[in-house]
Amino acid sequence: IARFEKAMANLLAVVPTVDSVDDLLTEEDEARFVQAFREVIRIKNVLDCFTQFDFEDLPIDEQTFADYRSKYLDLYDKVRSEREKEKVSILDDIDFEVELISRDKINVSYIIALLQNMKDAKPADQARQRKSIMDILDSEAQLRSKKDLIEKFIAQHFPNIPTGDDVGDTFESYWSEEKLKALQALSAEEGLDPDGLERVIGQYLFTEKTPMRDDVIAIMSDRPKLKERSSVASRVISKIKQFVETFIDGVD
């Protein structure tokens, strides 16, 4: 507990409140926040191993911790986006260690189970349960890439599911449709052979190794100039990884 209190003191020295994260002016300040909160996460994960652990023993409540975690993930998303645009940032050199804040049980199947409970709940309870689900989507690392799609499902499809019907069946159909649309969009945007793209993704899933640049270039309908191949292949590989992270990882 003493180590956690020290780590929290360091965090609060950088960002006294959750909202103050938005007021950080420089990347150096953002880096200090990332490093400070990362240490808080590390120590909390150690405390989680003890059955007697309770937030009441800590100098931060569970909701505030979740709010800081959401800001941390916002910065992680920002850095990833800028990497794809090939912008240079000092935050590129910082390991966010997002695996530290991913909980195995919090996946898409877990969200579907919550939605099923929400569908079967009384109207008065549904608003509270919906807010809880939205909070989870904001704070869970492995759901961030899926957040917009899940929110779209809740807004456009969930209300039309009859009470008593299986939410999972409707969601599975929705997810398959969205996955196909995303695959077709990626193929069209980058001029990739659809069958070849599926083959590269399948190999990536099987080997768990980043696709080779030559394999990606080989499925392009128009091969880029030699000096452009490295950057173009890297961009496509990044999109393939994003597709897998969104539609496949953490779904079951």
PyMOL commands that set and color helices and strands:
alter all, ss='L'
color gray80, all
select helices_A, chain A and resi 2-14+19-23+27-47+55-57+62-84+90-93+98-101+108-120+123-139+141-156+158-160+167-190+194-207+213-218+226-247
alter helices_A, ss='H'
color red, helices_A
deselect
rebuild
show_as cartoon
